[in-house]
């Protein structure tokens, strides 16, 4: 009975938003823009291939000051990243983010770490 009550309370708390956020066991700092340090969660990456055989990686990204992880997708050739929370869109015309840019560094870390 205790397990049922505890489980029910956890479900209700998560719906209301009182449960603590999930923590990454292996967050990696990948880049900075001077004011924010961006990290990716290596524990929850998944990869898949599109019909055109392009490799994509789904992962979570955050900054040091942000207590939440946000969903993102990286394309691995060319290196692109789509992170809606951080207003980081795909680059049009199939180009990729250059090395040394925030988007480029995040995509390379997610694809190659």
C-alpha positions, 0 to 999 in steps of 0.5 A: 500500500505504501508503494502505491501511495508513494507512486501516486504522489510522485505522479501527481507531483510531477504533473503539478511540477514539484518533482526535481528536474532530472540531472544528467550523470555525464554533462559535458561543457562544450562551448561558451559565448562569453556569458553562457556556458553550454553543456550537453547530456551524453547519457541521453543521446540517441542516433538515427538515420534519415531516408537519405542516410544522414546521421542525426543525434537527439540529445539534451542541451543546457547552460550552467545557469539553467536548471533544465535540460532542453531537447535538441537535434544535431545533424552530423554531416554537415554539422547542424543543430536545431535547439528551439529553446535557444533559438538555434535553427537549421541553416538553410541551403544545407550548409553547416555551422562552422567549427568554433561557433556555438552551433558548430561546437554543440553539433560536433560534440553531440555527434562525435563525443 
